[in-house]
């Protein structure tokens, strides 16, 4: 049974992969590793508790609800709060105090941290209709029309880097699946962000300039403006709670195969082996080269190879684990299928040689036929024929004389 792992199907890399696999084996290492990590949720420092934080001003119209703090610094203007019909908040208003000042300093640090991450995917623009696994995504002007799905787990992290603007369309949505949390979604915006009416937005926006939330937009996250103003209009902003502490290491996606080589197979005998892999979200599996032994099949969701082999021989095949975050990872297997062992003779059976041999009594053990009487009759007939032939020859000799 043989297995090599690789992150590519190009022949030029296969030799390198095999050599690497050998080195790993000598070191006692397990399966292939391809997951990428970032240093956990981006630390916001004192800005963590703020649902809304502006630099020049915070202006609200209508009964907005901020589940968190509201602050401004170094500006001094916060308007539109104080209870129905004005906006309300569950936290504290910090207008040009030391808390707001430190929050702005920490926001600048967080903005620069997000901007300095290396993208796993670049060149994005429109995000609508996409399903994105954890990672760092960058683009020029980012926009969202329709729905964006973020598929991951509670520890998955997404960082979006917009070089210029972030603009959502009316009624656009962000959907989290697999237990993914708004704690771990961050938007670094190079200039300004605008959330259109009735948008359902997820994540912490850190904008270099201003942020505008149009009537009815809801935010599961934060609106943090580093240098400009935040403008609200009958919005709901909910600061995430129960989030992992900054600095924790969180996997961002890429799969890693963790299972070793499968055992051998036997023709006619049920067989099973499970290819396992880590990754967020859970990877799926596919045979991407070669073929499984005849009679076996792969469950693409669980990685289970099962069935009953029907032919003797060796099968070479490649199984690739993928979950939408590159690089994919693959394992190259050789599975040998042996012939089924000969069935043992049943207890008490007479060997074939004994069955074929005549018994001492003149009987065939398998039929019971008597061979003595036919032998005597045959010998008698031969003797009689010889006597008759001799007598006839004798008469002809006398007649000639």
Beta strands, then each sheet from edge to edge (+ up, - down):
strand 1: 2-6
strand 2: 37-38
strand 3: 50-54
strand 4: 57-61
strand 5: 65-67
strand 6: 69-72
strand 7: 77-79
strand 8: 88-89
strand 9: 93-95
strand 10: 121-126
strand 11: 131-132
strand 12: 135-144
strand 13: 147-151
strand 14: 158-162
strand 15: 166-168
strand 16: 173-177
strand 17: 185-189
strand 18: 193-195
strand 19: 200-207
strand 20: 211-213
strand 21: 218-225
strand 22: 230-233
strand 23: 236-238
strand 24: 250-251
strand 25: 256-257
strand 26: 265-266
strand 27: 270-274
strand 28: 277-278
strand 29: 284-290
strand 30: 296-298
strand 31: 304-308
strand 32: 313-322
strand 33: 329-338
sheet 1: 1+ 33- 26-
sheet 2: 1+ 33- 32+ 29-
sheet 3: 2+ 24-
sheet 4: 7+ 4+ 22+ 20+ 18+ 15+ 12+ 14+ 17+ 19+ 21+ 3+ 6+ 9+
sheet 5: 7+ 4+ 22+ 20+ 18+ 15+ 12+ 10+
sheet 6: 7+ 4+ 22+ 20+ 18+ 15+ 12+ 14+ 17+ 19+ 21+ 23+ 5+ 8+
sheet 7: 11+ 13+ 16+
sheet 8: 25+ 28-
sheet 9: 27+ 31- 30+
end
